[in-house]
Amino acid sequence: MQLSATAATTVHADPVRGRREQMATRIAFFIAGFGMAAWAPLVPFAKARAGLDDGVLGLLLLGLGVGSITTMPLAGALTARFGCRRIVVVSTILAGLALPLLASVSAAPLLAAVLFIFGAGIGSLDVAMNIQAIIIERESGRRMMSGFHGLFSLGGIAGAAGVTALLGLGASPLMASLAAVAGMGLALLAACPHLLSRASKSEGPLFALPRGVVLLIGVFCLIVFMTEGAVLDWSAVFLASDRGVDPARAGLGYAAFALMMSLGRLTGDPIVQRFGGTAIIVAGGACAALGLALATLMPLPIAAYLGFALVGAGCSNIVPVLFSAVGRQTVMAETTAVPAITTLGYAGILAGPAAIGFVAQASSLAAALLILAGLLIGVAAGGRLMRI
């Protein structure tokens, strides 16, 4: 399936302003990764505080995905109307308000409600920052998407490792979360002046189902996002319950994943340029599947850490390649295509953690992760259908 290669590119008229907007875009991605990853080390504490088993935890984690999916189409519409800057700011504030509550509430219904709010903030931020990234990449006239997404992964490292370090030093989950929110606020202040006050014009409806190549992109995003959501929500639980790792250090599994994803994305633009997007999808899906198999089939903590690192390396450039393709396709306007594929992609975050919890309850957490490995093999095989 060949994407259109005729999408117009425009070099930014003001190079200094263009560089500042590129940096603001990178900071927005960093904030999103930081905020989401700061939640990962807190999951075992929330599970213990509320007295939840794996099945109930998986059900409650639906709140994060529901919040994201519910607000993504609205975020695309609002971004088209009000510009990227306002939506990035409001979304970051919303996620920042929710994070300390996730670290302190103990009643299951309250935890589900706050997860919904947290997901709404992260999901809206995801839409607005990717629309900005597509515009900035097009105006620069060169590949930049892997680098932008690399800052999301760097944020993931900082969020997971930072909160894990604070917990290991004896900080309470609430204090660790407040420190994370302070970091998000400082980053937002730095980015805000140079975020786009505009978005690309949309000639189609603001709400639309994905179709054509956008639908295929969305299905691939669903599986990869499902994998990322599984590592985010279940890696610490898996290391603590199945591999006997201290809960205060179990978040390092996600940190290993995020580190390799960061390295892959920060070096990804020239690699994608050289080998092409199809090769990236095929090789990446196979590598991620291998990593999950290693993490679950080898009964050693070090094998799990290495496996999650391989998952990060494999997944690193698949989503950037797919989002870059959205900027080149002509089936849907990007202000409708981005919410469409992120909504479908985040359906993986909605269905994935919950499904993993149910499978873990019925069988084992390792078996649930192996099912994901099979889906990633499907991405590798299906990637050959695309020529991007």
Stockholm file with secondary structure:
# STOCKHOLM 1.0

chainA/1-388         MQLSATAATTVHADPVRGRREQMATRIAFFIAGFGMAAWAPLVPFAKARAGLDDGVLGLLLLGLGVGSITTMPLAGALTARFGCRRIVVVSTILAGLALPLLASVSAAPLLAAVLFIFGAGIGSLDVAMNIQAIIIERESGRRMMSGFHGLFSLGGIAGAAGVTALLGLGASPLMASLAAVAGMGLALLAACPHLLSRASKSEGPLFALPRGVVLLIGVFCLIVFMTEGAVLDWSAVFLASDRGVDPARAGLGYAAFALMMSLGRLTGDPIVQRFGGTAIIVAGGACAALGLALATLMPLPIAAYLGFALVGAGCSNIVPVLFSAVGRQTVMAETTAVPAITTLGYAGILAGPAAIGFVAQASSLAAALLILAGLLIGVAAGGRLMRI
#=GR chainA/1-388 SS CBCCCCCCCCCCSCHHHHHHHHHHHHHHHHHHHHHHHHHGGGHHHHHHHHTCCHHHHHHHTHHHHHHHHHHHHHHHHHHHHHCHHHHHHHHHHHHHHHHHHHTTCCSHHHHHHHHHHHHHHHHHHHHHHHHHHHHHHHHHTSCCHHHHHHHHHHHHHHHHHHHHHHHHTTCCHHHHHHHHHHHHHHHHHHHGGGSCSCCCCCSSCSSCCCCTHHHHHHHHHHHHHHHHHHHHHHHHHHHHHHSCCCTTTTTHHHHHHHHHHHHHHHTHHHHHHHHCHHHHHHHHHHHHHHHHHHHHHSCSHHHHHHHHHHHHHHHTTHHHHHHHHHTTCCSSCHHHHHHHHHHHHHHHHHHHHHHHHHHHHHSCHHHHHHHHHHHHHHHHHHGGGCBC
#=GC SS_cons         CBCCCCCCCCCCSCHHHHHHHHHHHHHHHHHHHHHHHHHGGGHHHHHHHHTCCHHHHHHHTHHHHHHHHHHHHHHHHHHHHHCHHHHHHHHHHHHHHHHHHHTTCCSHHHHHHHHHHHHHHHHHHHHHHHHHHHHHHHHHTSCCHHHHHHHHHHHHHHHHHHHHHHHHTTCCHHHHHHHHHHHHHHHHHHHGGGSCSCCCCCSSCSSCCCCTHHHHHHHHHHHHHHHHHHHHHHHHHHHHHHSCCCTTTTTHHHHHHHHHHHHHHHTHHHHHHHHCHHHHHHHHHHHHHHHHHHHHHSCSHHHHHHHHHHHHHHHTTHHHHHHHHHTTCCSSCHHHHHHHHHHHHHHHHHHHHHHHHHHHHHSCHHHHHHHHHHHHHHHHHHGGGCBC
//
